[in-house]
Amino acid sequence: MASIGKSLLLKAQITGDEDLYVDGQVDGSIELKNHNLTVGINGRVSANISARNVCVEGNLTGNVMATEKVEIRKTGSLQGDLTTGGVTIEDGAYFKGSIDIARK
């Protein structure tokens, strides 16, 4: 698993062939076709996302396309539109956007 630490600001288009954990700041886009993205509690992501699963514990602004599931934990904040197979929003989480459940 690759990770981006909390002291790092990265402006990029990220593509990868492994899971990614972001606990820093990322601006751009993230494409992890068959892998998972976790935005850690210190994570601040402003990007459009394409991944298998997305878990948000920090802040994410951007549209998300997840083939399996999006999870927004109680510490998480997501502003953007979701296209996904399933979604979990814990009590206390913040979400603003639309949800499109895509069946396989």
Residue pairs with C-beta under 8 A, 6 or more apart in sequence:
1 18
1 19
1 20
1 21
2 16
2 18
2 19
2 20
2 21
3 20
3 21
3 22
3 23
4 10
4 20
4 21
4 22
4 23
4 24
4 26
5 23
5 24
6 23
6 24
6 40
6 42
6 43
7 24
8 24
8 25
9 24
9 25
9 27
10 24
10 25
10 26
10 27
10 28
11 26
11 27
11 28
12 26
12 27
12 28
13 28
13 29
13 31
14 20
14 26
14 28
14 29
14 30
14 31
14 32
14 47
15 30
15 31
15 32
16 30
16 31
16 32
16 35
17 35
18 32
18 35
19 32
19 35
19 36
19 37
19 38
20 30
20 32
20 35
20 36
20 37
20 38
21 38
21 40
22 37
22 38
22 39
22 40
22 43
22 45
22 58
23 40
23 41
23 42
23 43
23 58
24 42
24 43
24 44
25 43
25 44
25 45
26 43
26 44
26 45
26 46
26 47
27 45
27 46
27 47
28 46
28 47
29 47
29 48
29 49
30 37
30 45
30 47
30 48
30 49
30 50
30 51
31 49
31 50
31 51
32 50
32 51
32 52
33 50
33 51
33 52
34 52
35 51
35 52
36 51
36 52
36 53
36 54
36 55
37 49
37 51
37 53
37 54
37 55
38 54
38 55
38 57
39 45
39 54
39 55
39 56
39 57
39 58
39 59
39 60
39 76
40 57
40 58
41 57
41 58
41 75
42 58
43 57
43 58
43 59
43 60
44 58
44 59
45 58
45 59
45 60
45 61
45 62
46 60
46 61
46 62
47 60
47 61
47 62
48 62
48 63
48 64
48 65
48 80
49 60
49 62
49 63
49 64
49 65
49 66
50 65
50 66
51 64
51 65
51 66
51 67
52 66
52 67
52 68
53 66
53 68
53 69
53 70
53 71
54 60
54 64
54 66
54 69
54 70
54 71
54 84
55 70
55 71
55 73
56 70
56 71
56 72
56 73
56 76
56 77
56 78
56 93
57 73
57 75
57 76
58 75
58 76
58 77
59 76
59 77
59 78
60 76
60 77
60 78
60 79
60 80
61 78
61 79
61 80
62 79
62 80
63 80
63 81
63 82
63 83
63 97
64 70
64 78
64 80
64 81
64 82
64 83
64 84
65 83
65 84
66 82
66 83
66 84
66 85
67 84
67 85
67 102
68 84
68 85
68 86
69 84
69 85
69 86
69 87
69 88
70 78
70 82
70 84
70 86
70 87
70 88
71 87
71 88
71 90
72 78
72 87
72 88
72 89
72 90
72 93
72 94
72 95
73 90
73 93
74 90
74 91
74 92
74 93
75 92
75 93
76 90
76 93
76 94
77 93
77 94
77 95
78 93
78 94
78 95
78 96
78 97
79 94
79 95
79 96
79 97
80 97
81 97
81 98
81 99
81 100
82 97
82 98
82 99
82 100
83 100
83 102
84 99
84 100
84 101
84 102
85 101
85 102
85 103
85 104
86 101
87 99
87 101
89 95
